[in-house]
């Protein structure tokens, strides 16, 4: 299939976001390759959107959003997670699309390793070495659908961190690339975005309906101070 063109990412964010469904993010590291088929995204419309990081203007943190479309915007959140977006939109419109979830289509063993998913029982079933009263038990089985089910998990599975901020996803020499994928043209579901204080009810989250890798919806719950 033809490569993703930068001009296709320069359209308004509400056009670009659903068009990203079915595309592939492919990450190459010395450890190996992991590729993810995108199944869920969220749109953020810059100065027109109080939920966007660029709503109040440019900062060192969000500078990638003010550059050309097709570059990766990575940020750290809640003091523990990385999330990644792709800068999109016409010139002077610092919009972005958050990659929320996807299906691992290449490099599943490496993705499982990064996520810390166990693949073997805690100790062998029927082991003679077990304590007499300790019955052999199997370790918890983590389904592959959960490997990149959510924006933070997606980054972990791909090995994305702040060092990848600004990467050109359309450059064939980049360690992280956006590829056309299967060209999904089926029905697209929409709903509220996740975890926002502002404009939380805007239906700017897009996903492939019925796909098991789509993350569960959790509305923002304000923290109460005692």
KALIN-V150301 format. One record per pair of residues at least 4 apart in sequence whose C-alpha atoms are under 6 Angstrom apart, sorted by sequence separation. I is the first residue (numbers start at 1). GAP is how many residues later the second one is. D is the distance in Angstrom with one decimal. If there is no record, write none. Layout:
# KALIN-V150301
I	GAP	D
I	GAP	D
This chain:
# KALIN-V150301
13	4	5.9
28	4	6.0
45	4	5.1
59	4	5.8
77	4	5.3
89	4	5.9
155	4	5.8
196	4	5.1
28	5	4.6
50	5	5.6
58	5	5.9
76	5	5.6
112	5	5.1
148	5	4.9
155	5	4.8
27	6	5.7
46	6	5.5
76	6	4.5
89	6	5.7
148	6	4.0
27	7	5.4
75	7	5.6
88	7	5.5
169	7	5.8
170	7	5.9
193	7	5.7
26	8	5.9
44	8	5.2
46	8	5.0
47	8	4.2
75	8	5.6
88	8	5.2
169	8	4.3
26	9	4.1
46	9	5.1
64	9	5.8
74	9	5.7
87	9	4.4
169	9	5.2
192	9	4.9
25	10	5.6
74	10	4.4
86	10	5.4
192	10	5.3
25	11	5.2
73	11	5.6
85	11	6.0
86	11	5.3
125	11	5.2
192	11	4.3
24	12	5.4
73	12	5.0
85	12	5.1
191	12	4.2
193	12	5.2
24	13	4.4
72	13	5.8
73	13	5.9
85	13	4.2
190	13	5.8
192	13	5.8
23	14	5.7
24	14	6.0
72	14	4.8
85	14	5.7
191	14	5.3
22	15	5.6
23	15	5.7
71	15	5.7
190	15	5.4
22	16	5.2
70	16	5.9
71	16	5.5
122	16	5.6
190	16	4.7
21	17	5.3
70	17	5.5
121	17	4.3
122	17	4.9
189	17	5.6
21	18	5.4
69	18	4.8
121	18	4.6
189	18	5.3
69	19	4.3
188	19	5.9
188	20	5.4
189	20	5.7
65	22	5.1
195	24	5.7
196	24	5.7
194	25	5.7
195	25	4.2
17	26	5.9
66	28	4.7
65	29	4.8
114	43	5.8
102	46	5.5
111	46	4.6
101	47	5.5
46	48	5.0
101	48	4.7
46	49	4.6
101	49	4.8
45	50	4.7
100	50	5.1
101	50	5.9
44	51	5.6
100	51	4.2
44	52	5.3
43	54	4.6
42	55	5.5
42	56	5.0
41	57	5.4
41	58	4.8
41	59	4.9
9	60	5.9
40	60	5.2
40	61	5.0
39	62	5.7
39	63	4.8
38	64	4.3
149	64	5.3
37	65	5.2
149	65	5.9
150	65	5.3
36	66	5.6
37	66	5.0
149	66	5.1
36	67	5.2
36	68	4.4
83	68	5.5
145	68	5.0
35	69	5.9
36	69	5.6
83	69	5.4
35	70	5.7
82	70	5.6
35	71	4.9
81	71	5.6
34	72	5.2
34	73	4.4
33	74	5.6
13	76	5.6
12	77	5.0
10	78	5.5
11	78	4.9
9	79	5.2
10	79	4.1
11	79	5.8
10	80	4.6
74	88	5.7
74	91	4.9
73	92	5.2
72	93	5.6
73	93	5.9
72	94	5.0
71	95	5.4
72	95	5.2
71	96	5.4
71	97	4.4
70	98	6.0
71	98	5.6
70	99	5.7
64	102	5.9
103	110	6.0
102	111	5.9
101	113	5.8
34	124	5.9
28	147	5.1
51	147	5.2
27	148	5.6
50	148	5.8
51	148	5.8
27	149	4.4
26	150	5.6
26	151	5.3
25	152	5.7
25	153	4.8
24	154	5.7
24	155	5.0
23	156	5.9
23	157	4.9
24	157	5.1
23	158	4.3
22	159	5.8
22	160	5.7
22	161	5.8
43	161	5.4
22	162	4.9
42	162	5.8
42	163	4.3
41	164	5.8
41	165	5.4
40	166	5.7
40	167	4.2
39	168	5.6
39	169	5.5
40	174	6.0
4	176	5.8
18	188	5.9
